[in-house]
Amino acid sequence: MSSAKQVTWPQLLAFCGPCLPFAALGLPLAVTLSEYYITYIGISIAVVGYVFMAVKLIDIAVDPLIGWAMDRTRTRFGRFKLWIALCLPVLFISTGFMFLVPPGASALYMGVWLLVVYIGFSMAALSQSSWGSVLTTDYDERTKVFAFWQIGNIIGLLCVVSIPVIAQAIGQSYQTGVQWMGLFIMVTLPVMIGIALWVVPEKTSDAPTHDVRLGAYFDMIRRPNVIRVLLADLLMGLAPGIMGVLFFFYFMQTKGLTRFECTIAMALYFVAGLVGAPLWNWASKRYSKHKTLVVSSVIFAALYGLLAFVPAGNFPVMAMAVFLAGIPYAAYLLLTRSLMADIGDEVLLETGHDQKGTLMSILSATTKLGYAFSVLTLSALAALGFDNKAAHNSDQALMWVEIFFVGLPVVFLLLGAWAMKSYDLTPDRYAQIQAALKAKGLSRDTGASLGH
């Protein structure tokens, strides 16, 4: 039965459509491109690690500016829809330069276009997550929106991770497969963004814009619940970040598996996320979001630790272990964003200003910071004697690969669960916030604003 609190199925599907190209770009940025520029373009592992780290830190500094600008944007077209439209040309052009890279490209070439693509990706990720946060004000329906968002991301990941597999299966090179990844992103970007802009409306904020300050970014960071969510997001994001950066090195160098087998296993990891997303959505309705986030992180740590015990050369066992680790992987992204959207309504009640763009930019910054530190493990491993080009690395170097790949993520996941133990924006408290917002005239019926 339709209600004012529900987002329709066509709107959900259209809203998730841009996740395909966005996630298809996000995976290579986190996993494929660093290893590709090392192995096939010929830039040293240490230089790639430092360049990726530097670019991501610059990009993190840009996020609050984008979030602040989005919170000040008011147009008939929509504030978040406008920004998702603006990201299209930036991503389209920079994706072409990053993926269709000429042989022998320099570190400067890589750094410049990496920065441009990251800025475009920030515009895309922040505008879409902020847009999702205003599609509904219902506690559980909001989690549903982000669960579908996560499913859309996983489908995009599966599409892009399958491209090199298909390329190699029909006799093409891995390099060609990477180029096809870029072409897939460039084709789907205008199609999926166009459909979303056409089908999905945007709730116009009732809050004024004149007092939305850039300093609000720092005001938000001081809020206890924001600190808890940010810390959890940072720590929980380090695990899949490190996994993505070191995935091929770990399983090829320490477990003796082929690149093709590793690519298949990575696809299974994301397939498991399709199982996990609806599971965690259901659990959050029954046990609350923050409790589900804690439990999912502990389960993730336990299952991820099993990767250390995968027998060398045993692909079936490795594939099963990676699949199991992928089930809890889906939880933290959708739950932290839904929790941050709830905090945005609390901020609106207390301040009278809608600062969801700022809050989402803070959350995006911690996610990126986690991935930046993850990429830095490449430079750290190089300093510890690991050589990705060597036929055989020393036992000590491989030991460090295993410690970085398995040990660090398990510790970070457990710390992330600990960070959420004092979170206090419960479902009952959120219901009180929504009632107070309606009483103040700061929350309109969602159904009225979602209609065309």
C-alpha positions as CSV (number, residue, x, y, z in Angstrom):
1,M,0.0,0.0,0.0
2,S,1.4,3.4,-1.0
3,S,2.0,5.9,1.7
4,A,3.6,9.3,2.1
5,K,6.6,7.6,3.7
6,Q,7.3,5.3,0.8
7,V,9.5,5.7,-2.3
8,T,8.0,4.0,-5.3
9,W,9.7,1.2,-7.1
10,P,10.3,3.1,-10.3
11,Q,11.9,5.9,-8.3
12,L,14.1,3.4,-6.3
13,L,15.3,1.7,-9.4
14,A,16.0,5.0,-11.3
15,F,17.7,6.4,-8.2
16,C,20.0,3.4,-8.1
17,G,20.8,3.5,-11.8
18,P,23.8,5.9,-11.6
19,C,25.3,3.5,-9.1
20,L,26.3,1.3,-12.0
21,P,28.8,3.7,-13.5
22,F,29.7,5.2,-10.2
23,A,30.5,1.9,-8.6
24,A,32.1,0.7,-11.9
25,L,34.5,3.6,-11.5
26,G,34.9,3.3,-7.7
27,L,36.2,-0.3,-7.9
28,P,39.1,0.5,-10.3
29,L,40.0,3.5,-8.3
30,A,40.3,1.4,-5.2
31,V,41.6,-1.8,-6.7
32,T,42.5,-2.1,-10.4
33,L,44.1,1.2,-11.4
34,S,46.9,1.3,-8.8
35,E,48.0,-2.3,-9.7
36,Y,47.5,-1.6,-13.4
37,Y,49.6,1.5,-13.5
38,I,52.3,-0.4,-11.5
39,T,52.3,-3.6,-13.6
40,Y,51.4,-2.5,-17.1
41,I,52.2,1.2,-17.4
42,G,55.5,0.8,-15.5
43,I,55.3,3.3,-12.7
44,S,57.0,2.1,-9.5
45,I,54.9,0.7,-6.7
46,A,56.2,3.3,-4.2
47,V,55.4,6.2,-6.5
48,V,51.9,4.9,-7.2
49,G,51.3,4.5,-3.5
50,Y,52.4,8.1,-2.8
51,V,50.6,9.6,-5.7
52,F,47.3,7.9,-4.9
53,M,47.7,8.9,-1.2
54,A,48.4,12.6,-2.1
55,V,45.5,12.8,-4.6
56,K,43.1,11.3,-2.1
57,L,44.1,13.7,0.6
58,I,43.6,16.7,-1.7
59,D,40.2,15.2,-2.7
60,I,39.3,14.9,1.0
61,A,39.9,18.6,1.4
62,V,37.6,19.3,-1.5
63,D,34.7,17.4,-0.1
64,P,33.6,20.0,2.6
65,L,33.6,22.7,-0.1
66,I,31.3,20.6,-2.3
67,G,29.0,19.7,0.7
68,W,28.8,23.4,1.7
69,A,28.0,24.4,-1.8
70,M,25.3,21.8,-2.1
71,D,23.7,22.9,1.1
72,R,23.5,26.5,-0.2
73,T,22.1,25.4,-3.6
74,R,18.4,26.1,-4.2
75,T,17.1,25.7,-7.8
76,R,13.8,24.6,-9.3
77,F,15.7,21.7,-10.8
78,G,16.8,20.7,-7.3
79,R,20.0,21.2,-5.3
80,F,21.4,17.6,-5.4
81,K,20.0,16.8,-8.8
82,L,21.9,19.8,-10.2
83,W,25.2,18.6,-8.8
84,I,24.7,15.0,-10.1
85,A,24.2,16.6,-13.5
86,L,27.3,18.7,-13.2
87,C,29.5,15.6,-12.4
88,L,28.7,14.0,-15.7
89,P,31.1,15.9,-18.0
90,V,33.9,15.8,-15.4
91,L,33.7,12.1,-15.0
92,F,33.2,11.3,-18.7
93,I,36.3,13.1,-19.8
94,S,38.6,12.1,-16.9
95,T,37.6,8.4,-17.1
96,G,38.7,8.4,-20.8
97,F,42.1,9.7,-19.9
98,M,42.6,7.4,-16.9
99,F,41.5,4.2,-18.6
100,L,42.7,4.8,-22.2
101,V,46.1,5.7,-20.9
102,P,49.0,5.7,-23.4
103,P,51.9,3.3,-22.8
104,G,54.7,4.8,-20.8
105,A,52.5,7.6,-19.2
106,S,54.2,9.5,-16.5
107,A,53.4,9.8,-12.8
108,L,52.4,13.4,-13.5
109,Y,49.9,12.3,-16.1
110,M,48.5,9.7,-13.7
111,G,48.3,12.3,-10.8
112,V,46.6,15.0,-12.8
113,W,43.8,12.9,-14.2
114,L,43.4,10.9,-11.0
115,L,42.7,14.2,-9.2
116,V,40.2,15.3,-11.8
117,V,38.4,12.0,-11.7
118,Y,38.3,12.0,-7.9
119,I,36.8,15.5,-7.8
120,G,34.1,14.3,-10.3
121,F,33.6,11.2,-8.2
122,S,33.1,13.3,-5.1
123,M,30.5,15.4,-6.8
124,A,28.7,12.2,-7.9
125,A,28.9,10.4,-4.6
126,L,28.0,13.3,-2.4
127,S,25.1,14.4,-4.5
128,Q,23.6,10.9,-4.8
129,S,23.9,10.0,-1.1
130,S,22.5,13.4,-0.1
131,W,19.7,13.1,-2.7
132,G,18.9,9.6,-1.1
133,S,18.8,11.1,2.3
134,V,15.8,13.4,1.4
135,L,13.7,10.9,-0.5
136,T,12.0,9.9,2.8
137,T,11.9,10.9,6.4
138,D,10.9,7.4,7.6
139,Y,13.5,5.6,9.8
140,D,13.2,2.2,8.1
141,E,12.3,3.4,4.6
142,R,15.5,5.5,4.6
143,T,17.5,2.3,5.3
144,K,15.6,0.6,2.4
145,V,16.6,3.4,0.1
146,F,20.3,3.0,1.0
147,A,20.0,-0.8,0.8
148,F,18.8,-0.5,-2.8
149,W,21.6,2.1,-3.3
150,Q,24.1,-0.5,-2.1
151,I,22.6,-3.2,-4.3
152,G,22.9,-0.9,-7.2
153,N,26.6,-0.3,-6.3
154,I,27.2,-4.1,-6.1
155,I,25.6,-4.7,-9.5
156,G,27.9,-2.0,-10.9
157,L,30.9,-3.6,-9.3
158,L,29.9,-7.0,-10.7
159,C,29.5,-5.5,-14.2
160,V,32.9,-3.9,-14.2
161,V,34.8,-6.8,-12.5
162,S,33.4,-9.2,-15.1
163,I,34.7,-7.2,-18.0
164,P,38.4,-8.3,-17.7
165,V,37.2,-11.9,-17.2
166,I,35.1,-11.7,-20.4
167,A,38.0,-10.1,-22.2
168,Q,40.5,-12.8,-21.3
169,A,37.9,-15.5,-21.9
170,I,37.6,-14.5,-25.5
171,G,41.3,-14.2,-26.0
172,Q,41.8,-10.5,-25.3
173,S,44.6,-9.1,-23.0
174,Y,44.0,-7.9,-19.5
175,Q,45.1,-4.4,-20.7
176,T,42.2,-4.5,-23.2
177,G,39.8,-5.5,-20.4
178,V,40.8,-2.5,-18.3
179,Q,40.2,-0.2,-21.3
180,W,36.8,-1.8,-21.8
181,M,36.1,-1.0,-18.1
182,G,36.6,2.7,-19.0
183,L,34.3,2.5,-22.0
184,F,31.6,0.8,-20.0
185,I,31.7,3.7,-17.5
186,M,31.6,6.3,-20.3
187,V,28.6,4.7,-22.0
188,T,26.5,4.1,-18.9
189,L,27.2,7.5,-17.2
190,P,24.9,9.7,-19.4
191,V,22.3,7.0,-19.8
192,M,21.8,6.2,-16.0
193,I,22.2,9.8,-14.9
194,G,19.7,10.9,-17.5
195,I,17.1,8.4,-16.4
196,A,17.5,9.3,-12.7
197,L,17.1,13.0,-13.4
198,W,14.0,12.3,-15.4
199,V,12.2,9.9,-13.0
200,V,13.3,10.7,-9.5
201,P,12.1,14.0,-7.9
202,E,13.8,15.8,-5.1
203,K,12.3,17.0,-1.9
204,T,12.9,20.8,-1.7
205,S,14.3,21.8,1.7
206,D,12.2,24.0,3.9
207,A,15.2,25.3,5.7
208,P,16.8,28.7,4.8
209,T,20.2,28.9,3.2
210,H,21.5,32.3,4.3
211,D,23.2,31.0,7.5
212,V,24.7,27.9,6.1
213,R,28.4,28.5,6.8
214,L,31.5,26.6,5.7
215,G,32.4,26.5,9.4
216,A,29.3,24.3,9.9
217,Y,31.6,21.5,8.7
218,F,33.6,21.8,11.9
219,D,30.5,22.3,14.0
220,M,29.2,18.9,12.8
221,I,32.4,17.1,13.5
222,R,32.1,18.0,17.2
223,R,28.8,16.3,17.6
224,P,29.2,13.0,19.6
225,N,27.0,10.8,17.3
226,V,28.8,12.2,14.2
227,I,32.1,11.3,15.8
228,R,30.9,7.8,16.4
229,V,29.6,7.3,12.9
230,L,32.7,8.9,11.3
231,L,35.1,6.8,13.4
232,A,33.2,3.6,12.6
233,D,33.1,4.5,8.9
234,L,36.8,5.1,8.8
235,L,37.8,2.0,10.7
236,M,35.3,-0.3,8.9
237,G,36.3,1.1,5.5
238,L,39.9,0.4,6.1
239,A,39.2,-3.4,5.9
240,P,37.7,-3.5,2.3
241,G,40.1,-0.8,1.3
242,I,43.2,-2.8,2.3
243,M,41.6,-5.9,0.8
244,G,41.0,-4.2,-2.5
245,V,44.5,-2.7,-2.8
246,L,46.3,-6.0,-1.8
247,F,43.9,-8.6,-3.1
248,F,45.9,-9.6,-6.2
249,F,49.2,-9.4,-4.5
250,Y,48.1,-11.5,-1.5
251,F,46.4,-14.3,-3.4
252,M,48.9,-14.5,-6.3
253,Q,52.1,-14.1,-4.3
254,T,51.3,-15.9,-1.0
255,K,48.6,-18.4,-2.1
256,G,49.9,-19.2,-5.7
257,L,46.6,-18.4,-7.4
258,T,46.3,-17.0,-10.9
259,R,45.1,-13.5,-11.9
260,F,42.0,-15.1,-13.5
261,E,41.1,-17.0,-10.4
262,C,41.5,-13.9,-8.3
263,T,39.2,-11.9,-10.6
264,I,36.6,-14.6,-10.3
265,A,36.9,-14.6,-6.5
266,M,36.5,-10.9,-6.4
267,A,33.3,-11.2,-8.4
268,L,32.0,-13.7,-5.9
269,Y,32.8,-11.2,-3.1
270,F,30.4,-8.7,-4.7
271,V,27.8,-11.3,-5.4
272,A,27.8,-12.1,-1.7
273,G,27.1,-8.4,-1.1
274,L,23.8,-8.9,-3.0
275,V,22.9,-11.4,-0.4
276,G,24.1,-9.2,2.5
277,A,22.4,-5.9,1.6
278,P,18.7,-7.1,2.1
279,L,19.8,-9.2,5.1
280,W,21.3,-6.2,6.9
281,N,18.3,-4.0,5.9
282,W,16.0,-6.6,7.5
283,A,18.2,-6.8,10.6
284,S,18.3,-3.0,11.0
285,K,14.4,-2.9,11.1
286,R,14.3,-5.6,13.8
287,Y,17.3,-4.6,16.0
288,S,18.0,-0.9,15.0
289,K,20.7,0.4,12.6
290,H,23.5,1.0,15.0
291,K,23.2,-2.4,16.7
292,T,23.1,-4.1,13.3
293,L,26.3,-2.1,12.3
294,V,28.1,-3.4,15.4
295,V,27.1,-7.0,14.9
296,S,27.9,-7.0,11.2
297,S,31.4,-5.6,11.8
298,V,32.2,-8.3,14.3
299,I,30.9,-11.0,11.9
300,F,33.0,-9.4,9.1
301,A,36.1,-9.5,11.3
302,A,35.6,-13.2,12.1
303,L,34.9,-14.2,8.5
304,Y,37.7,-12.1,7.1
305,G,40.2,-13.7,9.4
306,L,39.5,-17.0,7.8
307,L,41.3,-15.8,4.6
308,A,44.6,-16.4,6.5
309,F,43.8,-20.1,6.6
310,V,43.1,-20.6,2.8
311,P,45.4,-23.4,1.6
312,A,47.9,-22.4,-1.1
313,G,46.7,-23.2,-4.6
314,N,43.2,-24.2,-3.5
315,F,40.9,-22.0,-5.5
316,P,37.5,-23.5,-4.4
317,V,38.3,-23.0,-0.7
318,M,39.6,-19.5,-1.4
319,A,36.5,-18.6,-3.5
320,M,34.2,-19.8,-0.7
321,A,36.1,-17.9,2.0
322,V,36.0,-14.7,-0.1
323,F,32.3,-15.2,-0.7
324,L,31.6,-15.5,3.0
325,A,33.6,-12.4,3.8
326,G,31.5,-10.5,1.2
327,I,28.2,-11.0,3.0
328,P,28.9,-8.6,5.9
329,Y,30.9,-6.2,3.6
330,A,27.6,-4.7,2.4
331,A,26.5,-3.5,5.8
332,Y,28.7,-0.6,6.8
333,L,28.2,1.6,3.7
334,L,24.5,1.5,3.7
335,L,24.1,1.7,7.5
336,T,26.5,4.6,8.1
337,R,24.8,6.7,5.4
338,S,21.4,6.0,6.7
339,L,22.5,6.9,10.2
340,M,24.1,10.1,9.0
341,A,20.9,11.1,7.3
342,D,19.1,10.6,10.6
343,I,21.6,12.8,12.3
344,G,20.9,15.4,9.6
345,D,17.3,15.6,10.7
346,E,18.5,16.0,14.3
347,V,20.7,18.9,13.2
348,L,17.8,20.4,11.3
349,L,15.6,20.4,14.4
350,E,18.3,22.0,16.6
351,T,19.6,24.6,14.2
352,G,16.8,25.2,11.7
353,H,19.2,24.5,8.8
354,D,19.4,21.5,6.5
355,Q,23.0,20.5,6.4
356,K,22.8,17.0,4.9
357,G,25.2,17.8,2.2
358,T,27.8,18.9,4.7
359,L,27.2,15.7,6.8
360,M,27.5,13.5,3.8
361,S,30.7,15.3,2.8
362,I,32.2,14.6,6.2
363,L,31.2,10.9,5.9
364,S,32.7,10.8,2.4
365,A,35.9,12.3,3.7
366,T,36.4,9.5,6.3
367,T,35.6,6.9,3.7
368,K,38.2,8.3,1.4
369,L,40.7,8.8,4.2
370,G,40.4,5.1,4.9
371,Y,41.1,4.2,1.3
372,A,44.0,6.7,1.2
373,F,45.6,4.9,4.1
374,S,44.8,1.6,2.4
375,V,46.8,2.6,-0.7
376,L,49.7,3.7,1.4
377,T,50.2,0.0,2.3
378,L,51.7,-0.4,-1.1
379,S,54.5,2.1,-0.3
380,A,54.9,0.5,3.2
381,L,55.3,-3.0,1.7
382,A,57.8,-1.7,-0.8
383,A,59.8,-0.2,2.1
384,L,59.7,-3.6,3.9
385,G,61.2,-5.4,0.9
386,F,58.2,-6.6,-1.2
387,D,58.7,-6.4,-4.9
388,N,55.6,-7.0,-7.0
389,K,57.7,-7.7,-10.1
390,A,59.9,-10.4,-8.5
391,A,59.1,-14.0,-9.4
392,H,59.6,-14.9,-5.8
393,N,59.7,-12.6,-2.7
394,S,61.4,-13.5,0.5
395,D,59.4,-15.2,3.3
396,Q,59.7,-12.1,5.4
397,A,58.3,-9.9,2.6
398,L,55.4,-12.3,2.2
399,M,54.8,-12.3,5.9
400,W,54.3,-8.6,5.8
401,V,51.8,-8.9,2.9
402,E,49.8,-11.4,5.1
403,I,50.0,-9.2,8.1
404,F,48.8,-6.1,6.2
405,F,46.1,-8.0,4.2
406,V,44.6,-10.1,7.1
407,G,45.8,-8.7,10.4
408,L,45.1,-5.0,10.0
409,P,41.6,-5.3,8.6
410,V,40.5,-7.6,11.5
411,V,41.8,-5.1,14.1
412,F,40.1,-2.2,12.3
413,L,36.8,-3.9,12.1
414,L,36.7,-4.7,15.8
415,L,37.7,-1.2,16.6
416,G,34.9,0.1,14.3
417,A,32.3,-2.0,16.2
418,W,33.6,-0.6,19.5
419,A,33.3,3.0,18.2
420,M,29.5,2.6,17.8
421,K,28.8,1.2,21.3
422,S,27.6,4.6,22.7
423,Y,25.6,5.8,19.8
424,D,22.2,7.1,21.2
425,L,20.0,8.2,18.3
426,T,17.6,5.4,18.7
427,P,14.4,4.7,16.6
428,D,12.3,6.2,19.4
429,R,14.4,9.3,19.6
430,Y,14.2,9.7,15.8
431,A,10.4,9.5,15.9
432,Q,10.4,12.3,18.5
433,I,12.6,14.4,16.2
434,Q,10.3,13.9,13.2
435,A,7.3,14.9,15.3
436,A,9.1,18.0,16.4
437,L,10.1,18.9,12.9
438,K,6.5,18.7,11.7
439,A,5.4,20.8,14.6
440,K,7.9,23.5,13.5
441,G,6.9,23.2,9.9
442,L,10.4,22.0,8.9
443,S,9.3,18.6,7.6
444,R,6.7,18.4,4.9
445,D,4.8,15.2,3.8
446,T,7.4,13.3,1.8
447,G,4.7,12.0,-0.5
448,A,3.7,15.5,-1.6
449,S,7.3,16.3,-2.6
450,L,7.9,13.0,-4.3
451,G,5.2,13.3,-6.8
452,H,5.9,14.8,-10.3
